[in-house]
């Protein structure tokens, strides 16, 4: 898996983690603690690689999934919101919060 993307410098780890994420989602579901942590960690790894827009694209939909299910005060939702806040500092300076 990963095809031509695995040959790009710095892309192999996220591609491999996305494969793992697919497996974890199939076993645990889309908003299990393991899935949430893995999605958050993939975003942070992409951020560490300087791929800010890619990093934002991972936890942003996760946060949108968590807010209506668990609410903004849930621990997992709050952790993902904190991750988004860190990524947003690189993008445009917005803070965390559930989507309207």
N, C-alpha and C positions, 0 to 999 in steps of 0.2 A: 504494500500500500504506500501511498505518498507519491509514487510515480516520479515525474520530472522535478517536483518540488523538493524532494529530499536532497537533490544535488546542490541546492542553493545554500550558501553559507548561512549558518544561524537558523535555518528553517527546519532542520531535521528533528530537533527536540520537540517543538510545537506540533509538528506533523505526527510524531509518535504519540504525543500526549492526546492529540485529537482521536487517534485510533483507540487509545485506552478509554477516553471519554465515551466513545461510542459503545464500548463494551460495558462500562459502568452504567450508562443510561439504560441499556437493554436489561441489565440485571436488577438495578436498584430504582430506576425511574429517573425522571428529569429533575426533580427537586429533592432528592435524598441528600443527606449530609455529605456523603462521599462525592456525589456528583457536583454539588454546590462548591465544595472545597476544591475539587479538580478544575472546575470552570474558572474559579477565582484565581487559582495558581497559574493556569495557562495565561490569563490576562496579565498577571504580574511578570511572568517570564517574558512575554512579548514586550512589555514596558521596559524591562531591563535590557532588552535587545534594541531599544530605541524605536520600536514599532508601535508608537502611541495609538494611532488610529486603529490598528489591528487589535491592540490591547483593549481598547474601549469596546470594540465590537463583540468581545466575549462576555464580560460581566454585565453589560448594559441590558441585553435581553434577559439574562438570568435575574437581574434585579426586578425587571418588569414582570417576570414570572412569579417571583417570591412575594412581592407587595400584596397582590390581591389574595393570595393563599394564606400567608402568615402575618401580614401587616408590617408596617415600618418599624415597630418596636421589637420584633422577633430577633433573636441573636444572629441567626444566619443572614437575615435580611440586612441587619445592621453591619455585619462583616462585609457583605458585598457592597453596601453603600460606602463604606470606608475605602474599599479597594477602588471604587469608581471615583471617589474624591481625589485619591492619589493620582489616578490617571488623568482626571480633568485638570489637575494642576498643570500638566504638560500640554493639554489641549487648549483650554480657554479660561481656566480659573473658576468654573462653576462649582458649587458645593453639592453634597449629597441630598437626596430627597426622593420620595416615591413619585413616579410619573403621574400626572393629572389624569 
